[in-house]
Amino acid sequence: MESLVSSLRVPLVVLLWLVCCVAVHVGGHGIGEQPLSKIAIHRALFALHVNASIKAETVLLGCKGEDSQWINVQVESPGPSKDDWVAVFSPAKFNSSTCPPDDEPREQAPYICSAPIKYKFVKDSSAEYTKTGKASLKFQLINQRSDFSFALFSGGLSNPKLLAVSNTIIAFANPKAPLYPRLSQGRSWNEMTVTWTSGYKATEAVPFVSWGLDGEPQSQSPAGTLTFSRNSMCAPPAKTVGWRDPGFIHTSFLKELWPNSLYTYKLGHRLINGSYIWSKSYYFKSSPYPGQDSLQRVVIFGDMGKAERDGSNEYSNYQPGSLNTTDQLIKDLENIDIVFHIGDISYANGYISQWDQFTSQVEPIASTVPYMIASGNHERDWPNTGSFYNKTDSGGECGVLASTMFYVPAENRAKLWYSTDYGMFRFCIADSEQDWREGSEQYRFIKRCLASVDRQKQPWLIFAAHRVLGYSSDYYYALEGSFAEPMGRESLQKLWQKYKVDIAFYGHVHNYERTCPVYENQCVNTERSHYSGTVEGTIHVVVGGAGCHLSKFSQETPKWSLYRDYDHGFVKLTAFNHSSLLFEYKKSRDGNVSDYFTITREYKDVLACVHDGCEPTTSAS
């Protein structure tokens, strides 16, 4: 240990460009806390040790066009400790020259001012490390438009001391490659949007999508390009240690699609020199015509977040169900037509690198079926920025990342409320992080969305929002005495009742709960698993258990609560025709159905008069 005490202390500028010695050919935390936020990077000390080392076995990644690759990292330390950890930095150069002006207190110059993109404790990969001082760790790296370096720290996350930095730069063969396509419904039923990320700005390459019916000649549609800067962020950490260049986000609109048809597509960039950069090939099935009578399958969940397949970051089960949910959806993808992720999407919380990792995780799903999002508190909320809740849950992102990384057919993407039709379904997606009370702009949208649907053609009317605006017996909601967001039911229940909303979905609370058909706190139907006839009340479903740590229920079970599950899961709706709907709640761990019900009815049942849901009549002849 004496050698550690007498360790070298050198400027990080010198330290990190030791990595330039090799030429590379390149074209136990608090609940709800981002794991990266536990690293006190501003307190990092430089304690480089001549006998400590960290080496990566692979230098050039993606040589066969892969967008992710596993890499082995070898660690040696003369004074190993259970608190030693390995960080992955990207860009590889993380010295003080990259620091923006800020008021963050720093322990010692030169500073580290950017958080790593992921990390692991060494002992978790090698039980003998504290005895031998040697370990081998495996990391999965994805293409994130920049190079990588590895660093060995002692002192745990609270008092990090930098012992060694990898001696080579690791990079993908083409770090700018077009990646991670995300499909979304467009403004009309026969339009699909494709959004993706690349390292190509619009002045160096023209983005487009090559697409067409499967087996037929392909056409090309141009794409627009967006990005944002550090100054677009509202506050730290997004503006400081969490900042990472997001690259360029491109969106193309594929129009006049034939209904229910298989299309193939590729992402393309035409460089200034006339050459082309291509992605791999993808496919999707276009939407049915609104009202079309066919088999239609919808998946809905909230609060999934991301997790690392190499075991990084999630050292305290921050989002333990995320990969299980993702894998179950991939496994059943041939039986899914559209997905709704209703808020708390990546849980980046101001650490921008995590959005790339999330879009990589869901790419098999989002590249194949529309992946529709809603805004949650971890995307939008920041004090004095227009969010309805004056909280800091977005980590300073204030909605910029969610509205840029994903397309939704909203009139204004700064206000993430929208309607979308899929065959026999009408979806009214609210933004719970902006004012939804009676008289507000959003309230008028919700009323218009519910009122404008033709229930003869689209009998299945679905409302969704992130926060629970309806009913939940969550422990904290019970403490407040509201069993939901205060003012939620009071503001919206008359709309749900008047327009006979079938099911209302929510996230935010990390569990599963289903109510009876309910209005004004009273069950209006005594059935539990099969509903038929008149639509007398709305069924409210909390489905916020797709990945994040689970939320406790109250000890009291209200009369309107029919089923509660403290586990990770998601909901699947299957419309067989205009008269028959199947609801299934599935466990993320195995895909098994844990709760279900069916609805059967005719059009006249939707028209029938119910309490507070009757159209005005006249006795005139």
For each residue, the residues with C-beta under 8 A, 3 or more apart:
1: 4 5 79
2: 5 6
3: 6 7 49 51 78 79
4: 1 7 47 49 78 79 154
5: 1 2
6: 2 3
7: 3 4 47 48 49 163
8: 46 47 48 49 50
9: 45 46 47 48
10: 14 15 46 48
11: 14 15 46 95 110
12: 15 16 46 94 95 96 110 111 112 162
13: 16 17 95 96 97 110
14: 10 11 17 18
15: 10 11 12 18 46 48 95 162 165
16: 12 13 19 92 93 94 95 149 165
17: 13 14 20 93
18: 14 15 21 165 167
19: 16 22 92 93 149 165 166 167 168 169
20: 17 169
21: 18 167 168
22: 19 59 167 168 169
23:
24: 59 60 147 168 169 170 171
25: 60 173
26: 60 147 171 172 173 174 175
27: 173 174 175 176
28: 315 316
29: 33 35 37 38 315 316 318
30: 33
31: 549
32: 393 548 549
33: 29 30 37 38 318 349
34: 37 318 347 348 349 350 351 354 395
35: 29 38 313 314 315 316 318
36: 39 115 116 119 242 313 351 354
37: 29 33 34 237 349 350 351 395
38: 29 33 35 157 158
39: 36 87 115 116 119 157 160
40: 43 44 157 158 159 160
41: 44 112 113 114 115 160 241
42: 104 105 106 107 111 112 113 241
43: 40 107 158 159 160
44: 40 41 107 108 111 112 153 160 161 162
45: 9 107 108 155 159 160 161 162
46: 8 9 10 11 12 15 108 110 161 162
47: 4 7 8 9 154 161 162 163
48: 7 8 9 10 15 52 162 163 164 165
49: 3 4 7 8 52 77 78 163 164
50: 8
51: 3 76 77 78
52: 48 49 76 77 78 152 163 164
53: 74 75 76 152 164 167
54: 73 74 75 76 86 150 151 152 164 165 166
55: 73 74 166 167 168
56: 59 71 72 73 150 166 168 170
57: 71 72 73 74
58: 61 69 71 72 170
59: 22 24 56 168 169 170 171
60: 24 25 26 63 170 171 172 173
61: 58 66 69 71 141 143 170 171 172 173
62: 65 66 67 69 143 172 173 174 177
63: 60 66 173
64:
65: 62 280
66: 61 62 63 69
67: 62 142 143 172 177 179 180 360
68: 140 141 142 143 360
69: 58 61 62 66 140 141
70: 138 139 140 141 310
71: 56 57 58 61 138 139 140 141 170
72: 56 57 58 136 137 138
73: 54 55 56 57 86 136 137 138 139 150 166
74: 53 54 55 57 134 135 136
75: 53 54 84 86 122 129 134 135 136 137 152
76: 51 52 53 54 133 134
77: 49 51 52 80 81 84 133 152 154 163 164
78: 3 4 49 51 52 133
79: 1 3 4 133 154
80: 77 84 122 129 130 131 132 133
81: 77 84 130 154
82: 121 123 130
83: 121 154 155 156
84: 75 77 80 81 121 122 123 129 152 153 154 163
85: 119 120 121 122 152 153 156 157 160
86: 54 73 75 119 120 122 137 150 151 152 153
87: 39 116 118 119 150 151 153
88: 116 117 118 119 139 141 148 149 150 312
89: 92 94 114 116 117 148 149 150 151
90: 117 144 146 147 148 149 244 353
91: 94 98 146 147
92: 16 19 89 146 147 148 149 169 170 171
93: 16 17 19 97 98 149
94: 12 16 89 91 98 112 113 114 116 149
95: 11 12 13 15 16 98 110 112
96: 12 13 99 109 110 111 112 113
97: 13 93
98: 91 93 94 95 113 114
99: 96 102 111 113
100: 113 230 239 240 243
101:
102: 99 113 236 239 240
103:
104: 42 113 236 240 241
105: 42
106: 42 109 111 113
107: 42 43 44 45
108: 44 45 46 111
109: 96 106
110: 11 12 13 46 95 96
111: 12 42 44 96 99 106 108
112: 12 41 42 44 94 95 96 162
113: 41 42 94 96 98 99 100 102 104 106 240 241
114: 41 89 94 98 241 243 244
115: 36 39 41 237 241 242 351 353
116: 36 39 87 88 89 94 119 151
117: 88 89 90 144 244 353 354 357
118: 87 88 139 308 310 312 313 357
119: 36 39 85 86 87 88 116 312 313
120: 85 86 124 125 137 139 310 311 312
121: 82 83 84 85 124 315
122: 75 80 84 85 86 125 126 129 135 137 152
123: 82 84 126 127 129 130 135
124: 120 121 311 315
125: 120 122 129 135 136 137 138 311
126: 122 123 129 132 134 135 136 137
127: 123
128: 131 132 134 135
129: 75 80 84 122 123 125 126 132 133 134 135
130: 80 81 82 123
131: 80 128
132: 80 126 128 129 135
133: 76 77 78 79 80 129
134: 74 75 76 126 128 129
135: 74 75 122 123 125 126 128 129 132
136: 72 73 74 75 125 126
137: 72 73 75 86 120 122 125 126
138: 70 71 72 73 125 310
139: 70 71 73 88 118 120 150 310 312
140: 68 69 70 71 308 309 310
141: 61 68 69 70 71 88 148 170
142: 67 68 356 357 360
143: 61 62 67 68 172 174 175 177 179
144: 90 117 175 244 353 356 357
145: 175 176 197 198 199 245 247
146: 90 91 92 171 175 245
147: 24 26 90 91 92 169 170 171 175
148: 88 89 90 92 141 169 170 171
149: 16 19 88 89 90 92 93 94 165 166 169 170
150: 54 56 73 86 87 88 89 139 165 166 170
151: 54 86 87 89 116 162 164 165 166
152: 52 53 54 75 77 84 85 86 122 162 163 164 165
153: 44 84 85 86 87 160 161 162 163
154: 4 47 77 79 81 83 84 160 161 163
155: 45 83 158 159 160 161
156: 83 85 159 160
157: 38 39 40 85 160
158: 38 40 43 155
159: 40 43 45 155 156
160: 39 40 41 43 44 45 85 153 154 155 156 157
161: 44 45 46 47 153 154 155
162: 12 15 44 45 46 47 48 112 151 152 153 165
163: 7 47 48 49 52 77 84 152 153 154
164: 48 49 52 53 54 77 151 152
165: 15 16 18 19 48 54 149 150 151 152 162
166: 19 54 55 56 73 149 150 151 170
167: 18 19 21 22 53 55
168: 19 21 22 24 55 56 59
169: 19 20 22 24 59 92 147 148 149
170: 24 56 58 59 60 61 71 92 141 147 148 149 150 166
171: 24 26 59 60 61 92 146 147 148 175
172: 26 60 61 62 67 143 175 177
173: 25 26 27 60 61 62 63
174: 26 27 62 143 177 277
175: 26 27 143 144 145 146 147 171 172 199
176: 27 145 198 199 200 277
177: 62 67 143 172 174 198 199 277 279
178: 196 197 198 200 207 250 267 268 269 277 278 279
179: 67 143 196 197 198 279 359 360 363
180: 67 196 197 356 359 360 363 366 367
181: 194 195 196 265 267 279 282 363 366 367
182: 194 195 196 359 362 366 367 371 405 406 407
183: 192 193 194 195 284 366 367 368 369 370 371
184: 192 193 195 370 371 372 406 407 408 409
185: 189 191 192 193 287 338 370 372 409 420 421 422
186: 191 192 193 253 254 255 409
187: 191 409
188: 191 255
189: 185 259 287 288 289 290 421 422
190: 255 256 257 258 259 286 287 289
191: 185 186 187 188 253 254 255 256 257
192: 183 184 185 186 253 254 257 263 284 286 287 370
193: 183 184 185 186 251 252 253 254 407
194: 181 182 183 209 223 251 252 254 265 267
195: 181 182 183 184 249 250 251 405 406 407
196: 178 179 180 181 182 249 250 267 279
197: 145 178 179 180 246 247 248 249 250 356 359 405
198: 145 176 177 178 179 205 207 247 248 250 267 269
199: 145 175 176 177 247 248
200: 176 178 204 205 207 248 269 271 277
201: 204 205 225 227 248
202: 205 206 207 225 248
203:
204: 200 201 271 272
205: 198 200 201 202 269 270 271 272 277
206: 202 222 269 270
207: 178 198 200 202 222 223 225 248 250 252 267 268 269
208: 220 221 222 223 252 268 269 270
209: 194 220 221 223 252 254 265 266 267 268
210: 218 219 220 265 266 268
211: 218 219 220 221 254 263 264 265 266
212: 216 217 218 219 263 264 265
213: 216 258 261 262 263
214: 261 262 263 264 283
215:
216: 212 213
217: 212
218: 210 211 212 264
219: 210 211 212
220: 208 209 210 211 268
221: 208 209 211 252 253 254 255
222: 206 207 208 252
223: 194 207 208 209 250 251 252
224: 250 251 252
225: 201 202 207 248 249 250
226: 248 249 250 251 404
227: 201 246 247 248 249 404
228: 232 233 246 400 404
229: 232
230: 100 233 239 243
231: 239
232: 228 229 400
233: 228 230 238 239 243 350 396 397 398 400
234: 238 239 382 385 394 396 397 398
235: 238 239 350 382 392 395 396 398
236: 102 104 239 240 241 242 350 395 396
237: 37 115 240 241 242 243 349 350 351 395 396
238: 233 234 235 242 243 350 351 352 394 395 396 397
239: 100 102 230 231 233 234 235 236 242 243 350 396
240: 100 102 104 113 236 237 243
241: 41 42 104 113 114 115 236 237
242: 36 115 236 237 238 239 348 349 350 351 352 395 396
243: 100 114 230 233 237 238 239 240 352
244: 90 114 117 144 351 352 353
245: 145 146
246: 197 227 228 249 352 355 401 404 405
247: 145 197 198 199 227
248: 197 198 199 200 201 202 207 225 226 227
249: 195 196 197 225 226 227 246 404 405
250: 178 195 196 197 198 207 223 224 225 226 267
251: 193 194 195 223 224 226 407
252: 193 194 207 208 209 221 222 223 224
253: 186 191 192 193 221
254: 186 191 192 193 194 209 211 221 257 263 265
255: 186 188 190 191 221
256: 190 191
257: 190 191 192 254 261 263 286 287
258: 190 213 261 286
259: 189 190 286 287 288 289 292
260: 285 286 287 288 292 294
261: 213 214 257 258 285 286
262: 213 214 283 284 285
263: 192 211 212 213 214 254 257 283 284 285 286
264: 211 212 214 218 281 282 283
265: 181 194 209 210 211 212 254 281 282 283 284
266: 209 210 211 278 279 280 281 282
267: 178 181 194 196 198 207 209 250 278 279
268: 178 207 208 209 210 220 276 277 278 279
269: 178 198 200 205 206 207 208 276 277
270: 205 206 208 274 275 276
271: 200 204 205 274 275 276 277
272: 204 205
273:
274: 270 271
275: 270 271
276: 268 269 270 271
277: 174 176 177 178 200 205 268 269 271
278: 178 266 267 268
279: 177 178 179 181 196 266 267 268 282
280: 65 266
281: 264 265 266
282: 181 264 265 266 279 367 368
283: 214 262 263 264 265 368
284: 183 192 262 263 265 367 368 369 370
285: 260 261 262 263 337 369
286: 190 192 257 258 259 260 261 263
287: 185 189 190 192 257 259 260 338 370 421 422 423
288: 189 259 260 292 294 296 422 423
289: 189 190 259 292 423
290: 189 421 423 457 458
291: 423 424 454 456 457 458
292: 259 260 288 289 423 424
293: 424 577 578
294: 260 288 423
295: 574 575 576
296: 288 337 422 423 424 425 574 575
297: 335 336 337 338 572 573 574 575
298: 336 337 338 339 340 422 425 462 572 573 574 575
299: 329 336 338 339 340 570 571 572 573
300: 339 340 342 464 505 543 570 571 572 573
301: 304 325 340 341 342 507 543 544 545 546 569 570 571
302: 341 342 343 344 374 376 466 505 506 507 508 543 544 546
303: 343 344 376 507 508 510 544 545 546 547 548
304: 301 319 321 322 325 326 341 344 345 546 547 548
305: 318 319 322 344 345 346 347 358 547 548
306: 319 322 346 347 354 357 358 361 547
307: 313 314 318 319 320 322 323 361 547
308: 118 140 311 312 313 314 357
309: 140 323
310: 70 118 120 138 139 140
311: 120 124 125 308 314
312: 88 118 119 120 139 308
313: 35 36 118 119 307 308 318
314: 35 307 308 311 317 318 319 320
315: 28 29 35 121 124
316: 28 29 35
317: 314 320 549
318: 29 33 34 35 305 307 313 314 347 548 549
319: 304 305 306 307 314 322 347 547 548 549
320: 307 314 317 547 549 568
321: 304 324 325 545 546 547 548 568 588 589
322: 304 305 306 307 319 325 326 361 546 547 548
323: 307 309 326 327 361 547
324: 321 327 328 547 568 588 589
325: 301 304 321 322 328 329 546 547 568 569 570 588
326: 304 322 323 329 330 361 362 365
327: 323 324 330 331
328: 324 325 331 332 570 586 588 590 591
329: 299 325 326 332 333 336 339 365 570
330: 326 327 333 364 365
331: 327 328 591
332: 328 329 335 336 591
333: 329 330 336 364 365 368 369
334:
335: 297 332
336: 297 298 299 329 332 333 339 365 369 572
337: 285 296 297 298 369 422
338: 185 287 297 298 299 369 370 372 422
339: 298 299 300 329 336 365 366 369 370 371 372
340: 298 299 300 301 372 373 374 427 429 464 505
341: 301 302 304 345 371 372 373 374 546
342: 300 301 302 373 374 376 429 464 465 466 505 506 507 543
343: 302 303 373 374 375 376 377 378 379 432 465 466 467 507 508
344: 302 303 304 305 347 376 377 378 379 466 507 508 544 548
345: 304 305 341 358 373 376 378 379 402 406
346: 305 306 354 355 357 358 401
347: 34 305 306 318 319 344 354 378 548
348: 34 242 351 352 353 354 355 358 378 395 397 401
349: 33 34 37 237 242 354 378 393 394 395 397
350: 34 37 233 235 236 237 238 239 242 394 395 396 397
351: 34 36 37 115 237 238 242 244 348 354 395
352: 238 242 243 244 246 348 355 401
353: 90 115 117 144 244 348 356 357
354: 34 36 117 306 346 347 348 349 351 357 358
355: 246 346 348 352 358 359 401 405
356: 142 144 180 197 353 359 360
357: 117 118 142 144 306 308 346 353 354 360 361
358: 305 306 345 346 348 354 355 361 362
359: 179 180 182 197 355 356 362 363 366 405
360: 67 68 142 179 180 356 357 363
361: 306 307 322 323 326 357 358
362: 182 326 358 359 365 366 371
363: 179 180 181 359 360 366 367
364: 330 333 367 368
365: 326 329 330 333 336 339 362 368 369 371
366: 180 181 182 183 339 359 362 363 369 371
367: 180 181 182 183 282 284 363 364
368: 183 282 283 284 333 364 365
369: 183 284 285 333 336 337 338 339 365 366
370: 183 184 185 192 284 287 338 339 422
371: 182 183 184 339 341 362 365 366 406
372: 184 185 338 339 340 341 408 420 427 429
373: 340 341 342 343 345 402 406 408 416
374: 302 340 341 342 343 416 429 430 431 432 464 465 466 507
375: 343 379 380 399 402 403 416 431 432 433 434 466
376: 302 303 342 343 344 345 379 380 432 433 466 467 507 508
377: 343 344 380 381 389 391 393 394 433 466 467 508
378: 343 344 345 347 348 349 381 393 394 395
379: 343 344 345 375 376 394 397 399 401 402 433
380: 375 376 377 387 394 397 398 399 402 416 431 433 434
381: 377 378 387 389 390 391 392 393 394 398 433
382: 234 235 385 387 391 392 393 394 396 397 398
383: 390 391 392
384: 390
385: 234 382 398 399
386: 434
387: 380 381 382 390 391 394 398 399 433 434
388: 432 433 434 435 436
389: 377 381 393 433
390: 381 383 384 387
391: 377 381 382 383 387
392: 235 381 382 383 395 396
393: 32 349 377 378 381 382 389
394: 234 238 349 350 377 378 379 380 381 382 387 397 398 399
395: 34 37 235 236 237 238 242 348 349 350 351 378 392
396: 233 234 235 236 237 238 239 242 350 382 392
397: 233 234 238 348 349 350 379 380 382 394 400 401 402
398: 233 234 235 380 381 382 385 387 394
399: 375 379 380 385 387 394 402 403 414 416 433
400: 228 232 233 397 403 404
401: 246 346 348 352 355 379 397 404 405
402: 345 373 375 379 380 397 399 405 406 416
403: 375 399 400 406 408 413 414 416
404: 226 227 228 246 249 400 401
405: 182 195 197 246 249 355 359 401 402
406: 182 184 195 345 371 373 402 403
407: 182 184 193 195 251 413
408: 184 372 373 403 413 416 418 429
409: 184 185 186 187 418 419 420
410: 413 415 416 417 418
411: 415 418
412: 415
413: 403 407 408 410 416
414: 399 403
415: 410 411 412 431 434 441 442
416: 373 374 375 380 399 402 403 408 410 413 429 431
417: 410 429 430 431 434 442 445 446
418: 408 409 410 411 429
419: 409 426 427 428 429 449 452
420: 185 372 409 427 429
421: 185 189 287 290 425 426 427 458
422: 185 189 287 288 296 298 337 338 370 425 427
423: 287 288 289 290 291 292 294 296 458 575
424: 291 292 293 296 457 458 459 460 575 577 578
425: 296 298 421 422 458 460 461 462 573 575
426: 419 421 449 453 458 460 461 462
427: 340 372 419 420 421 422 462 464
428: 419 446 449 450 461 462 463 464
429: 340 342 372 374 408 416 417 418 419 420 464 465
430: 374 417 436 442 446 463 464 465 469
431: 374 375 380 415 416 417 434 436 442 465 466
432: 343 374 375 376 388 436 465 466 467 469 485 508
433: 375 376 377 379 380 381 387 388 389 399 466 467
434: 375 380 386 387 388 415 417 431 442
435: 388 440 441 442 443
436: 388 430 431 432 440 442 443 446 465 469 488 491 492
437: 440 443 487 491
438: 443 491
439: 443
440: 435 436 437 443 444
441: 415 435 444 445
442: 415 417 430 431 434 435 436 445 446
443: 435 436 437 438 439 440 446 447 491 492
444: 440 441 447 448
445: 417 441 442 448 449
446: 417 428 430 436 442 443 449 450 463 492 495
447: 443 444 450 451 495
448: 444 445 451 452
449: 419 426 428 445 446 452 453
450: 428 446 447 453 461 463 495 496 498 499 501
451: 447 448 499
452: 419 448 449
453: 426 449 450 458 461 499
454: 291 457 458
455: 458 459 461 500 603 606 607
456: 291 459 603
457: 290 291 424 454
458: 290 291 421 423 424 425 426 453 454 455 461
459: 424 455 456 578 579 601 603 606
460: 424 425 426 502 573 575 581
461: 425 426 428 450 453 455 458 499 500 501 502
462: 298 425 426 427 428 501 502 503 504 505 573
463: 428 430 446 450 496 501 503 504 505 538
464: 300 340 342 374 427 428 429 430 504 505 506
465: 342 343 374 429 430 431 432 436 469 504 505 506
466: 302 342 343 344 374 375 376 377 431 432 433 506 507 508
467: 343 376 377 432 433 485 488 506 507 508
468: 471 472 474 477 484 485 488 506 508 509 542
469: 430 432 436 465 484 485 488 489 491 492 504 506
470: 484 488 489 492 493 496 504 506 515 538 540
471: 468 483 484 489 513 515 518 540 558 560 561
472: 468 477 483 484 506 509 513 540 542
473: 477 478 483 513 553 554 556 557 558 561 564
474: 468 477 478 483 509 511 513 542 551 552 553 554
475: 478 479 551 552 553 554
476: 479 480 551
477: 468 472 473 474 480 482 483 484 485 509 554
478: 473 474 475 481 483 554 555 556
479: 475 476 554
480: 476 477 486
481: 478
482: 477 485 486 488
483: 471 472 473 474 477 478 558
484: 468 469 470 471 472 477 488 489
485: 432 467 468 469 477 482 488
486: 480 482
487: 437 490 491
488: 436 467 468 469 470 482 484 485 491 492
489: 469 470 471 484 492 493 521
490: 487 493
491: 436 437 438 443 469 487 488
492: 436 443 446 469 470 488 489 495 496
493: 470 489 490 496 497 519 520 538
494: 497 498 612
495: 446 447 450 492 498 499 501
496: 450 463 470 492 493 499 501 504 519 538
497: 493 494 500 501 519 537 538 610 611 612 613
498: 450 494 495 612 613
499: 450 451 453 461 495 496 613
500: 455 461 497 535 538 606 610 613
501: 450 461 462 463 495 496 497 504 538
502: 460 461 462 535 538 539 581 599
503: 462 463 538 539 540 541 573 583
504: 462 463 464 465 469 470 496 501 538 539 540 541
505: 300 302 340 342 462 463 464 465 541 542 543 571
506: 302 342 464 465 466 467 468 469 470 472 509 540 541 542 543 544
507: 301 302 303 342 343 344 374 376 466 467 542 543 544 546
508: 302 303 343 344 376 377 432 466 467 468 542 544
509: 468 472 474 477 506 513 542 544 551
510: 303 544 545 548 549 550 551
511: 474 542 544 545 550 551 552 553 564 565 566 567
512: 541 542 543 544 545 563 564 565 567 569 585 594 595
513: 471 472 473 474 509 541 542 553 561 563 564 565
514: 539 540 541 542 561 562 563 585 595 597
515: 470 471 518 523 539 540 541 560 561 562
516: 523 524 525 526 527 528 537 539 560 562
517: 523 524 525 531 535 536 537 538 539
518: 471 515 521 522 523 524 537 538 539 540 560
519: 493 496 497 522 524 536 537 538 611 612
520: 493
521: 489 518 560
522: 518 519 560
523: 515 516 517 518 526 537 559 560
524: 516 517 518 519 536 537 611
525: 516 517 531 536 537
526: 516 523
527: 516 530 531
528: 516 562 597
529: 596 597 598
530: 527 597 598 599 600
531: 517 525 527 539 597 598 599 600 601
532: 599 600 601 605
533: 601 605
534: 601 605 608 610
535: 500 502 517 601 605 606 608 610 613
536: 517 519 524 525 610 611
537: 497 516 517 518 519 523 524 525 610
538: 463 470 493 496 497 500 501 502 503 504 517 518 519
539: 502 503 504 514 515 516 517 518 531 597
540: 470 471 472 503 504 506 514 515 518
541: 503 504 505 506 512 513 514 515 571
542: 468 472 474 505 506 507 508 509 511 512 513 514
543: 300 301 302 342 505 506 507 512 546 569 570 571 585
544: 301 302 303 344 506 507 508 509 510 511 512 548 551
545: 301 303 321 510 511 512 548 550 551 565 567 568 569 588
546: 301 302 303 304 321 322 325 341 507 543 568 569 570 588
547: 303 304 305 306 307 319 320 321 322 323 324 325 568 588
548: 32 303 304 305 318 319 321 322 344 347 510 544 545
549: 31 32 317 318 319 320 510
550: 510 511 545 566 567 568
551: 474 475 476 509 510 511 544 545
552: 474 475 511 566
553: 473 474 475 511 513 557 564 566
554: 473 474 475 477 478 479 557
555: 478
556: 473 478
557: 473 553 554 561 564
558: 471 473 483 561
559: 523
560: 471 515 516 518 521 522 523
561: 471 473 513 514 515 557 558 564
562: 514 515 516 528
563: 512 513 514 585 595
564: 473 511 512 513 553 557 561
565: 511 512 513 545 569 585 594 595
566: 511 550 552 553
567: 511 512 545 550 587 588 589 594
568: 320 321 324 325 545 546 547 550 587 588 589
569: 301 325 512 543 545 546 565 585 586 587 588 594
570: 299 300 301 325 328 329 543 546 585 586 588
571: 299 300 301 505 541 543 583 584 585 586
572: 297 298 299 300 336 583 584 586
573: 297 298 299 300 425 460 462 503 581 582 583 584
574: 295 296 297 298 581 582 584
575: 295 296 297 298 423 424 425 460 580 581
576: 295 580 581 582
577: 293 424 580
578: 293 424 459 603
579: 459 600 601 602
580: 575 576 577 598 599 600
581: 460 502 573 574 575 576 598 599 600
582: 573 574 576 596 598
583: 503 571 572 573 596 597 598 599
584: 571 572 573 574 593 595 596
585: 512 514 543 563 565 569 570 571 593 594 595 596
586: 328 569 570 571 572 591 592 593 594
587: 567 568 569 590 591 592 594
588: 321 324 325 328 545 546 547 567 568 569 570 591
589: 321 324 567 568
590: 328 587
591: 328 331 332 586 587 588
592: 586 587
593: 584 585 586 596
594: 512 565 567 569 585 586 587
595: 512 514 563 565 584 585
596: 529 582 583 584 585 593
597: 514 528 529 530 531 539 583
598: 529 530 531 580 581 582 583
599: 502 530 531 532 580 581 583
600: 530 531 532 579 580 581
601: 459 531 532 533 534 535 579 605 606
602: 579 605
603: 455 456 459 578 606 607
604: 607 608
605: 532 533 534 535 601 602 608
606: 455 459 500 535 601 603
607: 455 603 604
608: 534 535 604 605
609: 613 614 615
610: 497 500 534 535 536 537 613 614
611: 497 519 524 536 614
612: 494 497 498 519
613: 497 498 499 500 535 609 610
614: 609 610 611 617
615: 609
616:
617: 614
618:
619:
620:
621:
